[in-house]
Amino acid sequence: MEIPQELRYSEEHEWVAMDDNIATIGITDHAQEQLGDIVYLELPETGTAVTKGDKFGVVESVKAVSDIYAPVSGMVVTVNTGLPNTPETVNEEPYGDGWMIRVEMSNPEELDDLMTAAEYEKFIEDAEKE
């Protein structure tokens, strides 16, 4: 399981990469492994406001349908429009071409609430023990 050190992570298994005030968001390698083969994605449109902790999309796999939650608040400035046509990209490259949306953050301090790679790894290990 891959957990890039430079990213931040939510308890709902989304990752965030920062570039100035723009947060690129996707689901983690762990999340896509748990879901299995992803067959459908529903993502918001550019210009949609997202709020930390609220649902912004849906991912459907052969095993389950899961909501995707915003790890930060802001305005969607870019959507990975190719993903709905090739949802398997999320399985193949969750941290690369499998990114989902880019958000111009309205409250950069929200990043402090997200986990580091080490914290996320421990979070997964603890959850698997339960």
Secondary structure by P-SEA (a helix, b strand, c coil): ccccccbbbcccbbbbbbcccbbbbbbcaaaaaaaccccbbbbbccccccccccccbbbbcccbbbbbbbccccccccccccccccccccccccccccccccccccccccccccccaaaaaaaaaaaaac
